[in-house]
Amino acid sequence: MTRTHAIDLATARNLEAQALLGTGLEPPSDWDVVDVRSGDHDGLPVTVIRRQPGPYRLGGPHATVVADRDGRLLGYTSLRAAPQAGLPERAESRKAAFDLIRRAAGAYAEDLVVQWIKPHAETVTEDDGAHRTVTGMKVQTRHADGRYTWAVVGPGGVCLTYERGIRWDAARARRGTPMWLHDDWIAAHDGVGPELDPPHASVN
């Protein structure tokens, strides 16, 4: 059963398709939409659409899209265990990240400056409790407006995660923009997990 907090399932699927159109990103077609919720991206209303290979469960493999009302893609992740292969080189990672950002954000990409490129790992928990690590090369950039955009590029140049327009809260030394792609943050937001320490975003 799909947990729907925002819009009906058909509208959510259409919004997901609109947000991903032309980006080259595709969530697994055999994963069902299991959660649709309304959210906030620094004052901008967004819809968060989550797919999983089974029923709704935090911590497991999932593919999540964050889109605004106009279908603009602000966040995407596809985390699933896979045979580990060598990570792409920095130059390959940079090219793959910018190719994606240009497809997803157009001219916005021209005002991005790379800050660093380095390995980044996430953990997913399978239904049997086994922990699997999903690793890619994170290409972090800063926009001329002071916000951050990044992509995590996995083996073969596959995008694992993309986030756009992320605000840093310098006064609190932590991310200011909600973390709709991150299950630990979702758990804290929903009151079923502990608040995360900086530099993660607060739910308050």
N, C-alpha and C positions, 0 to 999 in steps of 0.2 A: 504494500500500500504506500502511495506517495504522500509525504508530508507536504502540504501546500499551505503556505502562509500569505502568499502575495497575489498571484494571478492563477488562472486556470492552466491546466497542463498543456493544452494545445497552444495557448498563447505563449507559454514559457518555451516550448519547443521552437516556435516560430522566432521568438526573440533570440534564442540561442543560435539558430541558423543564421539570422541576420548579423549577429555579432561576429560570427566566425567566417562569414562569406568573404572569400578572397584572401584569407589569411594563411591558408594551407593547414590550419589546425582542425583536427577532427577527433572528437571523443570516440571511444570504442562504440561501434554501432550496436553491439549486443549488450551494452550496459543501459539499464533503464534509468529514467529520471526518478529520483527517490526523494528529492527535497527541493522545494521552491520557496524562497523567502524574500521579503523586501529588506533592503538595507540602506546604508548611508556611506557615501564616499566623500568625506569632508564637506557635507552639506548637499551633495548631489545624490538624489534618489537613485538607487540601483536595484536590480533584481539578481539574486544569486541562485543559480541553477546547478544542481548537483546530480551526477550520475554515479552509479556503483554497480558492480557485478551481482550484488545481492541486495537484501533489505538495507534500509538506512542504518549506518553504523559509523561512528566517528573512529578515526585511527586506521581504517582500512584503505585499500585501493579506491581511488575516486577520480573523477574528472569534473571540474567545477568551472563554470563561466560566470563572470561578473560583468553585467552590461547595464548601461544607462537607458533611459526611456527611449532614446533615439536609436538604440541598438549599437552604440559605440562600445567596443570591447575595452574594458578597464582591467580585467584580470582573467587569467586562464591557468589551469594546472591539470596535468594528467599524470597521476602517480600510480604506478603499478609495478610489481616485481617483474624483472626480466633478467635473462642471463647477462652477467656483467661483461662489458667489453671496454676496450680502451677509450678514454675520454678524448674528445677532439683537442687539437692544439689551440693555443690562444688565438692565432690568426683565423683559423677555421671557425672558432666559437664566435669571434667578433663579427665575422661576415654573416654567419647564420642568424645571430641575434639582430643585426641591423636589417637584414633582409626581411625578417619577421616584423620588426617594428615599422618598417616602411609600408609593408602590406597592411598592417593593422592600424597604423596611425598616420600614414601619409607624410605630409610636410613637417609634422611634429618631430620626426626623427632628425631633421636637419639641425635642430637646436640642441641636440644631445651631445655631451662630451663623456667619453669613457673615463670612469674613475679607477676601476680595477677589474681584472678577470681572474677568477680562481675557482677551485673545486668547491662544490656545495652539495651537501647530502641531506636527504630526508629519509625517514623511516616509516614504513607501512607495516601493519600487523595483519597477517592473514587470518582467516576464520579459525584455523587450528591453533592460533596463538603465536605462530612463528613470526619473528621480526625480519623484515627484508629492507635492505638499504637501497635507495634509488639515488644515484649520483650523476651530476652533470657539472658543466662549467658555467658559473654565474658571471654574466657580463653586466656590470652595474654602471649606469650612466646618470648624469645630472643634467637636467634641462635648464635652459636660460632663465626659466621662471623660479628656479630654486628647488623644484621637486625632482624626485628620482624615478627612473624607469629602468627595469632590468628584464633580462631573459635568462633562463637556465637551459643550456643546450646539452643534450645527452649524446651518447654514441650515435654516429651516423648523422649528426646535425639535427636530430629530432628535438623539438622544443618541449621541455618538461613543464616550465612555468614562465608566465609573462605577467608583469604588473606595470601599470602606467600611472604616473602622476601621484607618487607617494610622498607624503609630507613628513618631515622630521620635526619633532617637537623638541627643540634645543633646550627649553627651560626645564623639561622633565627628563632629558637625555634618553628619549625613547621615540619609537615610531608614533606618529600622530594619526595616521590613516588606519581605519579598521582593517583587520586581517581576515577577510572572508575566505581566503584560500587555505587557511591554516587551521587544522582540526583542534589543536590545543587551545587556540584562541576562541574558536567556536564553542568549545566546551565551557570555557570561562564565561563567555557571553551568555550562554544558555543556563548557567548556574549549575552545571554538572561537573565542573572541573575547577581547579584553583586559578586565581589570577596569575598572569605571567609577569615575570620580572622584566625590567628594562634589559635590552633595548626593544623588547616587544611592545606592541601597543597595549594600552590599558582598555578595559571594557567600560570604564567610567568616564 
